[in-house]
Amino acid sequence: MTQPIQKWLFPLFFSLTSLAMSYGQQRKTFEGPLQIGPYSGKATYQFIISDLDTVFDGDFLLQKSNLETLMENEDASFRFTGSFDEGVANGPWQFQFGEYKTNSQSQVVDYQYRVLVSGQQEIGEGVLKDGNPDGDWTYTINQIKDSEVEKILFKSSISFENGIPQQSFQIENDSSVLVGRFLRNGLAHDEWSFYATDVVEDTENWFFEDGLLQRIQTESNGVSQELPVFDASAPNYQTIPLNDRYFALLRAILNNDSGKSQIIHLLEQNIGYYSKMDGVLSHLNAPGIAANMKVRVPFYALDSLQKNTLEQIAAEYQTAAALSNAILKNSHLNIVKRTDPEALFFYQVTEKISEEFLGPLGTLAGYIEHDIVQFQEISTISGRLWPNGKPEKEIRVTGETGGEQRTFSLPSSEEFGYEGNDLLSVAALGTYARMSLEYIRGSLSSRLTNEEQLQILNGLEEELIALNNALEQQMDSLPETFPVRYKSAMTSMKRVADSALTTYASIEEPNAKLEYGQGAKTCLSQLNKLAVSVAELPKQQEEIRKKYTDAVWNPFMANVMEEEVKKRIVSAYKDVLIPYFITAITQELDCNNASTLNDQMEHTYQRMLELRDLDTKKLERKLRREKRPKEVLQLLDQQSTAKNQ
Amino acid sequence: MMSSRKSFWLVVMIFVGIAGTVLAQEMEPEVLPETSQYKDPKTKVWFNSYGNIRIGKRFFWDAQTHFRFEETKSTPFMGQIGQIYNRHAIGYIFSKKTNVSLGGVVRINFNTDEESEDRNVVPEWRIWHQYQFAMPFYSAMLYHRIRIEHRWTQGFAEDSDYIFRNRWRYMFRAKIPLNNYKLQPKTIYISPEAELIMQSGKAVVDSPMEDLRITTTIGYIATPRLTFAAGLMYSQGQELYNGGFYKQSWTMRFHVYFSPDFRKVKNKLPDIHLTD
């Protein structure tokens, strides 16, 4: 009897055990808030627990949309859907990003409230197979108006096989299209064509041969151009991804001619959108997604010595650039060089080093940073950076006023030789520039003094320079029609400002310098105010003229005529006071009376505006005899005292 | 039976006939000449002042005084005084471009007939009203003036009666600025003008065209309230006693135009916004 029982007990036990085991592997569903990277929203996903880790398995959804922010201003929404297979993305995926606004008008349809939205919607979708894109992937950006697609701003369609782009692809935006194709291994091949959809004549074609970009042909505004790119007979080639680094290389080789390349622009856009999707996946611990386009480039392997040299060049450049910056931007030096020919000389040498040595070195430093030196021949790089040959060790500058030439060279300049076309020469050039700048800094050290007191002066000097610049700008921005006599008043202000700065620069003793500098700052800002007042004079006089003009109907002519009223007051202003101010500014201006003159001018103008509406019979009578400016000024004021009492 | 209308006309004809007979008895019968007869032109000088004194937002006092001289045998233009002329009215400013006036004139007429034994001075009375319209025309202004006068005059003969006439005057005038783009202070302007003066009344039988005046004036606007002008006028017109005879004259005219405004400042403003 026991036999049969044992017979069915075993399968029962077995099935129970396996059920329990499989229950341990069974998917659970999570529903709740989730943050992955910058995206925080509401998630619904299935997972399994494996080795105490949560592993995505099954459907995945993360989304966010907020009605409140939408109604208030604008809502950035997203929605990611897809599925995993034991932590690996597998199956159809869709990435949506949206930025919407609404006109805040709602309607009720059946049992739903509806609001129409406008904005941009981005959708990237396709199938992932074992974490790699497979089949057709598209990324589309739609411009939405009132909940309908108004325009397609961008669309890229690429076919993949196991993560490798295949066959042809197409990338378009609202005004142009790029089509091209790949070999089965993902290498760019054949002709990649770009054309503008509205101006069909504008084209750009890249010609690849097994991933090697051989030439670029462009046609724009009827001008066609053909640029050779990579040499097909280089000894070695390397396959690299088609990405920012490759674009940097192209820009280097084409010497920025491709800065306007439309193809690069579209490809960069596309790469950007793929990395946006990749950003989501990589935060889900899944292998990323990338366009994975590949190209081949010539490869000139660098030995360890060359690599070290490159590092040295980059370091020399950093140091030299910092030095030159410190010298050129030093506000104290900027003041001193006005009076000190030695300082001016070194300043100019620094400018020249910065331009002729550091400019090209900076470009090379950029190559090093992008790690693209090994894809170019060193001699070619050198020729490109210094098309007219490397700068000489003797640096010639011409003094600002006289035509006298002076030459700078490092005392140890004979030890430097950088005429060669190799990296060591470039490094030597970098060292020469750095050492020259160090030498200059040493020579200028007394003028660039790092004494603490002068550090305090630094801020003050920046302000002085700014004030002086503002004054110059005020003068430069005067209209052509500006009266000559007023211009000479402005010139007088500039003269006072210059002399204050010169005196300041000539003071050695820091405390006295600081004290004088404070005074000069006040003076310069007062001169600035005065300049504004003088610049305003023509406008103010026109205001006064208008204000003191009445419209009178003439019965005999039957028309309306303008009549000047309170003529004596207007004449006192126009013919006595303004000429007095201008003469005073032109002939007697200094730091002490600038403020007084400005106050008087401003006050007089205000007073003129007031007097129009006051009873001025008495004043007009007095003005009949009085032509002395200071007395006239007093008379204009007396009236006010009388009125106030 | 005569109809009442016929009898009316009969009465009128009898009345006119009697009047004609009476007139014919009083005066020498005048016979029209075969052709029109133009007298030698007289030369004259007029000094005219025109005041336009604002007395309210829309009212002004029009005050004109003219001194008119004419030749004597020995002295051209200014030999003797002809008339002193006082014209006053209250004007109403309808708009900036339109105004009307109503008032009276008293004119002192001097006997300029050097051989006359009659009175030397007689007064003349008028009631007048006028309507002026201005039109801007490019930089210039054009003016139309209609002036209607009801006039009582008498001869210089002792105890002569007043006769009543109506005068119908239309003047067209332009003022064209010469040194400016519009008429405003410090502007010299030229002003051509033509005025036709027609008359009617019992005494006017065959001389309806009293005067046709053609004038050109040069003026200077000193301020909005003061203008000077001078010009030369030629005129011709039928003599009252016989329409076959035309008098002619050449007249130098000198004008002062002034328009003071004594209103208080606060009442003056806004003085151009008449329709506010």
Interface residues (C-beta under 8 A of the other chain):
Chain A: A551 V552 W553 N554 P555 F556 M557 A558 N559 V560 M561 E562 E563
Chain B: Y50 N52 R54 F60 G91 I93 K96 K97 N99 Q132 A134 P136 M141 Y143 K175 K182 L183 Q184 P185 I221 T223 P224 R225 T227 Y257 S259 D271 I272
